[in-house]
Amino acid sequence: MTDIVTRAASAESIIHCGAGSFELHAPKWKGKQIYIVTDSNVFAIYRHLLWNTFGNDFSLTVLPAGEHSKNPKNLIAILKDMLSCGMKRGCVVIAFGGGVVGDIAGLAASLYMRGCRIVQIPTTLLSQVDSSVGGKTAVDIDGVKNAIGSFYQPEEVIVDPRFLQTLTDKEIRCGLGEIIKYGALDKDIYNKILNNRGNLKDEKFLGDITADCIRYKAKVVEEDERDEKGIRKALNLGHTTGHAFELYYRKKSHGEFVLIGMYYEMYIARKYGICGGQYADNIEKLIKTVLKIPAYEDVEKAAEFAAYDKKNDGAKITLIVPKAEGESAEMKLLPREYAALLAECRNSLKEIK
């Protein structure tokens, strides 16, 4: 086990990583005024674990599983229930689930009584490796991802690989999307992924690489907690196109769309001479090792959703793309250029078939 401390400008977070971290750290919250937010899938598997760990003296919201639950209606419902349960400002909100649960529970904690304590216990690979760390909280509105949110650091994050044992292959792929993103940002992570490319779903590898990714993100959050300096923007590599496709096509998970977005944006980076050679080949091969990249029809329509991306500069679409080992670059494209390049990539995928 290892502890990673994030010393952001607003608050300090401690992230406990490794097998046994749940049993070691979660029980200390027993006896506090606890409000747990989880989803139906997680609760079905781990409800007895919650009772055994925290006793019967906690309040609970169980959301329907899925991104559609991350909405203002459910946010208000959680806040109203916290009030009706008599939660005080010193209460502890525990987000027990994946990224959807972590995002909405974190936002609720940031709003309730102008801010109460939040503990993240992520149960998916994606939430362990990325979304539970860094303090970004949000809900979606009118089809736009994370349009309502806040920066609110968790007091504690408990990252235990035991929860990975019940995940489907799809959920593992989802987390690997974010892991490969970190590999495109950090040279050491890139080399570790490359050296283990035939073993990406091994539990020990996933535990080790998750801690590496968290260390990288913790450093970025310390330097640019609120996305004000442009440093944290790099963590959105692949996300502009990934989010646009996710909003339009919807049938895959967020992490899978990150992989697809990275592939399409790598094509764009190659076209502009920003990235190439063996490095670009390796990143593309890693992506294809995890997921078959679809040659989507209607990419021009999907591209319109990129206009909602928070990184955009005026009328231009902003992309964060791989450049070289440990380096990324920022690109700005007019919407028509961006849509045309996505169509080119789609056509190239058809030719490969």
N, C-alpha and C positions, 0 to 999 in steps of 0.2 A: 504494500500500500504506500501511497505517496500523497502528500498534501501540497497543493498549489495555491498560492495566495495572489489574488488580484487586488492591487491597490489603486483603484480608480479614484478620480478626483472627488466624487461624491461620497463614496463609501468603500470599505474593504470587504471582499468576499473570500471565503476559504472553500476550496474545492477538494473534497476527499476522493481519491481515485484508487480503485483496486478491489480485488475480491475480499469480501468480509467488511467492506466499508459501511454497508447498510446496517449490519448487526452491531457494529461498533459505535456508530454515530447517531442513527435514527432514534434509539430508545431514550436518549437524553431529553427529547421533547415531550415525552410522556408526562402528564401532570400539568403541562402548560395549557392555556386556552387555545385549542387547535381547531383550525378549519381546513379540511382536506378537499382539494379539487382533483378529480380523476375522470376517466371515461369508462364507458360500458365494457369495452374489451379488457382493459387493465383490471377493472374491479372484479370481473368474472374470474380472473386468474388469481388475483392477489388479495381478495377481500379478507381472507382469514389471516394473512400476513399483517394487514393493517390492524386488525383487532388484537392479534397477539403482540404487536409491537407497541401500539398506542393505547391499548385498553378500549373500553367502550365509551369513554368520555371525550368524544370529539364530534364535531359537526361535519357534514359531508354534502358535497354536490357531485353527482355522477352525470357527466355530459354524454350525449350520444357520440360514439367514436366518429372521427372524421373532421376534415377541414371546415365543413359547413357549420360546425358548432362554434367556430371562432367568430362570433358575431356580437353586435351591441346588445341584442335582446338577451342573450345568455349572460353577458357581462352584467347587465342591470339585475338580472335574476339572482346572480351570485351575491351581488352587493346587498340586495334586499334581504336575502336569506341570512347573510352575515348579521345584518341589523336585527332581524327577528330572533336570531339565536343569541342575541346579547353579546356579540363579540366586542371586546374593548380594543382600544388603540394598541395595547401591548400584546394582542393575540398573534398567533403564528399561522400564516397561511402556508400549507404544504402542497406544492404542485407535484402530484404523483402520477406521472404519465409521460407522454411524448411531447412534441413541440407545440401542438395545439393547446394542450393542458397547461404547459409551462407559460405560453404567451398570455393566455386569458387570465390565468391565476395570478401571474405577475402583475398584469395591469390592474386587476381588482385590488391587489395588495397595495399598489401605488396610490390608489384612489380612496380606499376605505379609511375614514377618519384622517384624511390627508397623508396617509402612509402608515402601514403596519408591517410587521416582519414577514419575510418570504423565504422559504426554504424550498429549493428545487431538488426533487428526487427523480431524475430522468430514467425512463424505462425503455426507450428505443435507442438504437445506435446513433441516429441523427441527433436526437436531443442530448445524448451524452457527449458527443464529440463537438457539438456546436451550439445549439439554440439555448441550452440551459445556462450557458456561461456568457457574461457580458452585459446583462441587464436590459436587453431590448425586450419590450413587452408590447403586445398589440392585439387588435382584432381587425377583421376585414369588414368592409362596408361597400355596398353597391358594386360588388365584383372586383374591388381593388384590394389587393393583399396589404395588410398591415397599415392601412390608411389612418387608423386611430391608435395611438400608442404613446409610450413614454420610455425614458431611460430610468430604470429602477433596479439597483443591484441586489441580488439575493444575499442574505446573510450567510448562507451555507448552500453548497451543492454537494450531493452525495452520488457519486458515479460508481456503481457496482456492476461488474460484468455478469453477475448472476441473472440479471433481467434479460440479457441477450439470449438466454437459452430457450425462451418461449417465442422468439421472433420468427416470422416467416422469412423465406428467401427474399421476398419483395422488400420487407422492412430492412433487411441487411443491405440490399442494394441501395436503398434510400440513404443509409448512413455512409456507405462507401462513396456516394456522390460527393458528400462534403469532405470526406477524407482525401479523395483525389484532388479536390479543390485546394486543400491545404498543401498537398504535394506540389501543386503548381505555384505555390507561394513561397515555400521553404525548401531549400536544397537538401537538408538532412532528411526531412519527411519524404521528399521525392525519392531519394535513394533507398530509404527503408521500404517504401512501397514497391519500388522497382525490383529490389532484391527478394521480395516476398510475393511477387505477382502471381505465383501459382498457389498461394496459400492465404489469399486475402480474407477468407471467411473463418480462419482459425481463431478460436477464442483468445488464446494468448497474444497472438499478433494484434487482434482488435483492441485488447486491453492496453497493450503497450503504445500503439499508434494513437489511441484516443487521448492518452495522457500527453503525448507529444503535441497533438493538435491543440489541446487545451492550453498548454504552456505558450504556444505561439499566439493564440487568441488573447490570452491574459496579458501578454506584453503589448499587443496592439491596443487593447482596451485601456490599459494604463496610460498609453501615450495619447489616445484620442477617444475618450469615452463616448462623446456625444456626436461623433462624425463631423467635427468642426474644422479639423485640420487636413482632412483628405486622406489621412493614414488608414482609418478604419474602413474606408471605401473599398480597399483592396479585398476585404473579406467577402465582397459581393461578386467576385470573379465567377463568370458563367451565369449569374443570377438575372441579368437584364433579359436575356432571351429565355432563360429557364422560367422566370415568372410569367413572361408574355405567353409562352406556350402552355404553361400550367393554367392560366386564366382562360385560354381559348379551347384547349383540347381536353383538359381536366382528368383524363382517365388514368394517369400515372401518379406516382407519389412525388412530393416535392424534391427529394433527393435524386430521383430518376430524371426529373426535369432539369435539375442542375447539371447532371451529366450530359443531357442532350444539349442544353444551352452552351456548355463548355465546348462541345464538339462543333456546333455551328459557329460559335465565336472564334474558335481556333482556325476554322476555314477563313474567316474574315481577316484574322491577324496574319495568316499566311499570305493572303492576297495583297496586303499592304506592306509586306516585308518586315513585319514586327517580330514574327516568330517563325522558325523554320528548322530544317535539318533534323538530326537524330532526336533532339529534344522534343520537337513537335510530334515526330513520329511516335515516340515513346508515350507521350501523354495521350495521343489518340488511341494507341493500342491498349493502354490501361483502361480507358473509357469503354472501349469495345469488349474488353475482357469481362466487364461487369454488366454491360447492357447493349443490346442490339439497337443501333441508332435508326429511328424511323425516318423515311423520306416523306415528310408530311406534305399533304396537299394544303392549299389555302394558307401558306406561310405568310403571304402578303397581308392577309386579314389578321392573322395572329400577331404580326409585327405591330399592328396598331395599338395593342395593349402595352407595348414598351413605352408609349408616351406617358404612362402613369408612373414610371419608375422614378423614385425619389432622387436618384443620382443625376438626372438629366440637367443639362445646362441650357436653359432657354428652349429653343425649338429643336435642339439636337439631342439625339439618343446617345447616352454615355454607356460605354462598355468597359469592363475591366478584363483584360485578356492576358494570357501567359506571354512572357517575352523570352526568358532564358531561365536556367536553373536558379531559383531563389529570387526571380525578378518578374514583376508584372508591369503592364502599361495601361494607360487610359486612352481610349479612343472616343471621338465624338463624330457622329455621322448624322447627316440629314435623314429624316424618315424614309424618303424614297430610295436613298442609297442603301440604307439598312435593309429595307424590304427586298430590294433587288439582290443583295448579297445572300440573304437567307434563301431566296429562290435558287440562286446559283448552287449553293451548298446542297439543297434538296435535289437538284438535278444531277449533281455529281454522285449522290448516294444512289440514285436510280441507275446511273451508268455502271456503278460498282456491282450492282446486282446482275 
